Amino acid sequence: MLIKIPGVLDRSLLAQCREQLATANWQDGRGSAGYLSRAVKNNAQLADTDPTARRLGELILARLESHSTFVSAALPLKVL
């Protein structure tokens, strides 16, 4: 089931995230794919250790953790 969670990022914060992502160090997504999926995977992604990915991931997670809809729907023990 998919649940919409409105208002996690307001327009201003979303614009800031997009600016940071526009200048981030994107890499070929096949680097994280398994042997069988490398032939069909076709995307760009940030490395797990990329500072922009870390910073934005922490921001989004903090916003989700403070959103009652997310907490009540997911009841997360851990978010990776």
Residue pairs with C-beta under 8 A, 6 or more apart in sequence:
3 69
3 73
5 64
5 67
5 69
5 70
5 73
7 67
8 60
8 63
8 64
8 67
8 70
9 17
9 60
9 63
13 59
17 56
17 59
20 52
20 55
20 56
21 52
21 56
23 52
24 46
24 50
24 52
24 53
25 46
25 47
25 50
25 52
26 44
26 45
26 46
27 44
27 45
27 46
27 47
28 44
29 41
29 42
29 43
29 44
29 45
30 38
30 41
30 42
32 45
33 41
46 52
46 53
47 53
61 79
64 70
64 79
65 71
